[in-house]
């Protein structure tokens, strides 16, 4: 992926996050005024401005100590 594309995606995500935060804050304020007893239990709704679709799939990371070293070969895998 090119640097300009990554930058554009980063800026778009930042803009969406800002918009979503404003939307959520507005909804929470409105709910607090209309129904103060239940306002503490309201869930945050980011509306169309959710950035969940921009997040990548979770990557599996190796556990510490679970290297791909073959103990029968000995030495480091990075040396020839």
Biotite code that builds the C-alpha atoms (Angstrom):
import biotite.structure as struc

atoms = struc.array([
    struc.Atom([0.000, 0.000, 0.000], chain_id="A", res_id=1, res_name="UNK", atom_name="CA", element="C"),
    struc.Atom([1.378, 3.362, -0.914], chain_id="A", res_id=2, res_name="UNK", atom_name="CA", element="C"),
    struc.Atom([2.188, 6.038, 1.630], chain_id="A", res_id=3, res_name="UNK", atom_name="CA", element="C"),
    struc.Atom([-0.457, 8.471, 0.282], chain_id="A", res_id=4, res_name="UNK", atom_name="CA", element="C"),
    struc.Atom([-3.165, 5.806, 0.550], chain_id="A", res_id=5, res_name="UNK", atom_name="CA", element="C"),
    struc.Atom([-2.239, 5.025, 4.130], chain_id="A", res_id=6, res_name="UNK", atom_name="CA", element="C"),
    struc.Atom([-2.241, 8.714, 5.020], chain_id="A", res_id=7, res_name="UNK", atom_name="CA", element="C"),
    struc.Atom([-5.643, 9.247, 3.364], chain_id="A", res_id=8, res_name="UNK", atom_name="CA", element="C"),
    struc.Atom([-7.129, 6.287, 5.264], chain_id="A", res_id=9, res_name="UNK", atom_name="CA", element="C"),
    struc.Atom([-5.673, 7.550, 8.533], chain_id="A", res_id=10, res_name="UNK", atom_name="CA", element="C"),
    struc.Atom([-7.161, 11.024, 7.987], chain_id="A", res_id=11, res_name="UNK", atom_name="CA", element="C"),
    struc.Atom([-10.544, 9.554, 7.022], chain_id="A", res_id=12, res_name="UNK", atom_name="CA", element="C"),
    struc.Atom([-10.616, 7.406, 10.150], chain_id="A", res_id=13, res_name="UNK", atom_name="CA", element="C"),
    struc.Atom([-9.687, 10.399, 12.308], chain_id="A", res_id=14, res_name="UNK", atom_name="CA", element="C"),
    struc.Atom([-12.510, 12.460, 10.740], chain_id="A", res_id=15, res_name="UNK", atom_name="CA", element="C"),
    struc.Atom([-15.011, 9.635, 11.318], chain_id="A", res_id=16, res_name="UNK", atom_name="CA", element="C"),
    struc.Atom([-13.923, 9.182, 14.925], chain_id="A", res_id=17, res_name="UNK", atom_name="CA", element="C"),
    struc.Atom([-14.385, 12.887, 15.593], chain_id="A", res_id=18, res_name="UNK", atom_name="CA", element="C"),
    struc.Atom([-17.828, 12.838, 13.982], chain_id="A", res_id=19, res_name="UNK", atom_name="CA", element="C"),
    struc.Atom([-18.817, 9.708, 15.919], chain_id="A", res_id=20, res_name="UNK", atom_name="CA", element="C"),
    struc.Atom([-17.723, 11.203, 19.223], chain_id="A", res_id=21, res_name="UNK", atom_name="CA", element="C"),
    struc.Atom([-19.824, 14.299, 18.578], chain_id="A", res_id=22, res_name="UNK", atom_name="CA", element="C"),
    struc.Atom([-22.811, 12.145, 17.648], chain_id="A", res_id=23, res_name="UNK", atom_name="CA", element="C"),
    struc.Atom([-22.463, 9.984, 20.753], chain_id="A", res_id=24, res_name="UNK", atom_name="CA", element="C"),
    struc.Atom([-22.016, 12.962, 23.071], chain_id="A", res_id=25, res_name="UNK", atom_name="CA", element="C"),
    struc.Atom([-25.105, 14.651, 21.605], chain_id="A", res_id=26, res_name="UNK", atom_name="CA", element="C"),
    struc.Atom([-27.187, 11.486, 22.073], chain_id="A", res_id=27, res_name="UNK", atom_name="CA", element="C"),
    struc.Atom([-25.994, 10.982, 25.648], chain_id="A", res_id=28, res_name="UNK", atom_name="CA", element="C"),
    struc.Atom([-26.837, 14.602, 26.538], chain_id="A", res_id=29, res_name="UNK", atom_name="CA", element="C"),
    struc.Atom([-30.280, 14.280, 24.972], chain_id="A", res_id=30, res_name="UNK", atom_name="CA", element="C"),
    struc.Atom([-30.969, 11.041, 26.854], chain_id="A", res_id=31, res_name="UNK", atom_name="CA", element="C"),
    struc.Atom([-29.799, 12.606, 30.108], chain_id="A", res_id=32, res_name="UNK", atom_name="CA", element="C"),
    struc.Atom([-32.276, 15.479, 29.699], chain_id="A", res_id=33, res_name="UNK", atom_name="CA", element="C"),
    struc.Atom([-35.182, 13.279, 28.616], chain_id="A", res_id=34, res_name="UNK", atom_name="CA", element="C"),
    struc.Atom([-34.707, 10.330, 30.963], chain_id="A", res_id=35, res_name="UNK", atom_name="CA", element="C"),
    struc.Atom([-32.205, 11.036, 33.766], chain_id="A", res_id=36, res_name="UNK", atom_name="CA", element="C"),
    struc.Atom([-33.018, 7.829, 35.688], chain_id="A", res_id=37, res_name="UNK", atom_name="CA", element="C"),
    struc.Atom([-32.034, 5.536, 32.819], chain_id="A", res_id=38, res_name="UNK", atom_name="CA", element="C"),
    struc.Atom([-29.228, 7.693, 31.363], chain_id="A", res_id=39, res_name="UNK", atom_name="CA", element="C"),
    struc.Atom([-26.517, 5.854, 33.279], chain_id="A", res_id=40, res_name="UNK", atom_name="CA", element="C"),
    struc.Atom([-27.450, 2.606, 31.542], chain_id="A", res_id=41, res_name="UNK", atom_name="CA", element="C"),
    struc.Atom([-27.500, 3.960, 27.984], chain_id="A", res_id=42, res_name="UNK", atom_name="CA", element="C"),
    struc.Atom([-25.131, 2.436, 25.441], chain_id="A", res_id=43, res_name="UNK", atom_name="CA", element="C"),
    struc.Atom([-22.930, 4.640, 23.292], chain_id="A", res_id=44, res_name="UNK", atom_name="CA", element="C"),
    struc.Atom([-24.133, 4.777, 19.699], chain_id="A", res_id=45, res_name="UNK", atom_name="CA", element="C"),
    struc.Atom([-21.736, 6.196, 17.099], chain_id="A", res_id=46, res_name="UNK", atom_name="CA", element="C"),
    struc.Atom([-24.285, 5.931, 14.294], chain_id="A", res_id=47, res_name="UNK", atom_name="CA", element="C"),
    struc.Atom([-22.956, 6.041, 10.740], chain_id="A", res_id=48, res_name="UNK", atom_name="CA", element="C"),
    struc.Atom([-19.640, 7.336, 12.045], chain_id="A", res_id=49, res_name="UNK", atom_name="CA", element="C"),
    struc.Atom([-18.540, 4.019, 13.502], chain_id="A", res_id=50, res_name="UNK", atom_name="CA", element="C"),
    struc.Atom([-14.995, 3.064, 12.512], chain_id="A", res_id=51, res_name="UNK", atom_name="CA", element="C"),
    struc.Atom([-15.360, -0.650, 13.222], chain_id="A", res_id=52, res_name="UNK", atom_name="CA", element="C"),
    struc.Atom([-15.383, -1.430, 9.496], chain_id="A", res_id=53, res_name="UNK", atom_name="CA", element="C"),
    struc.Atom([-12.009, 0.293, 9.083], chain_id="A", res_id=54, res_name="UNK", atom_name="CA", element="C"),
    struc.Atom([-10.261, -1.891, 11.614], chain_id="A", res_id=55, res_name="UNK", atom_name="CA", element="C"),
    struc.Atom([-8.265, -4.741, 10.172], chain_id="A", res_id=56, res_name="UNK", atom_name="CA", element="C"),
    struc.Atom([-8.751, -8.370, 11.101], chain_id="A", res_id=57, res_name="UNK", atom_name="CA", element="C"),
    struc.Atom([-6.989, -9.431, 14.285], chain_id="A", res_id=58, res_name="UNK", atom_name="CA", element="C"),
    struc.Atom([-3.528, -10.789, 13.669], chain_id="A", res_id=59, res_name="UNK", atom_name="CA", element="C"),
    struc.Atom([-2.234, -13.835, 15.435], chain_id="A", res_id=60, res_name="UNK", atom_name="CA", element="C"),
    struc.Atom([0.990, -13.124, 17.222], chain_id="A", res_id=61, res_name="UNK", atom_name="CA", element="C"),
    struc.Atom([3.338, -15.864, 18.319], chain_id="A", res_id=62, res_name="UNK", atom_name="CA", element="C"),
    struc.Atom([3.628, -16.512, 22.020], chain_id="A", res_id=63, res_name="UNK", atom_name="CA", element="C"),
    struc.Atom([6.916, -15.480, 23.596], chain_id="A", res_id=64, res_name="UNK", atom_name="CA", element="C"),
    struc.Atom([9.280, -18.412, 23.428], chain_id="A", res_id=65, res_name="UNK", atom_name="CA", element="C"),
    struc.Atom([7.323, -20.087, 20.619], chain_id="A", res_id=66, res_name="UNK", atom_name="CA", element="C"),
    struc.Atom([9.932, -19.416, 17.957], chain_id="A", res_id=67, res_name="UNK", atom_name="CA", element="C"),
    struc.Atom([10.158, -21.279, 14.708], chain_id="A", res_id=68, res_name="UNK", atom_name="CA", element="C"),
    struc.Atom([13.541, -22.627, 15.686], chain_id="A", res_id=69, res_name="UNK", atom_name="CA", element="C"),
    struc.Atom([14.127, -26.287, 15.074], chain_id="A", res_id=70, res_name="UNK", atom_name="CA", element="C"),
    struc.Atom([16.124, -27.502, 18.081], chain_id="A", res_id=71, res_name="UNK", atom_name="CA", element="C"),
    struc.Atom([17.762, -30.210, 15.981], chain_id="A", res_id=72, res_name="UNK", atom_name="CA", element="C"),
    struc.Atom([19.364, -27.645, 13.654], chain_id="A", res_id=73, res_name="UNK", atom_name="CA", element="C"),
    struc.Atom([20.877, -25.465, 16.345], chain_id="A", res_id=74, res_name="UNK", atom_name="CA", element="C"),
    struc.Atom([21.904, -21.863, 15.880], chain_id="A", res_id=75, res_name="UNK", atom_name="CA", element="C"),
    struc.Atom([19.912, -18.901, 14.727], chain_id="A", res_id=76, res_name="UNK", atom_name="CA", element="C"),
    struc.Atom([17.509, -19.015, 11.779], chain_id="A", res_id=77, res_name="UNK", atom_name="CA", element="C"),
    struc.Atom([18.902, -15.651, 10.643], chain_id="A", res_id=78, res_name="UNK", atom_name="CA", element="C"),
    struc.Atom([22.438, -16.846, 9.981], chain_id="A", res_id=79, res_name="UNK", atom_name="CA", element="C"),
    struc.Atom([23.447, -19.025, 7.108], chain_id="A", res_id=80, res_name="UNK", atom_name="CA", element="C"),
])
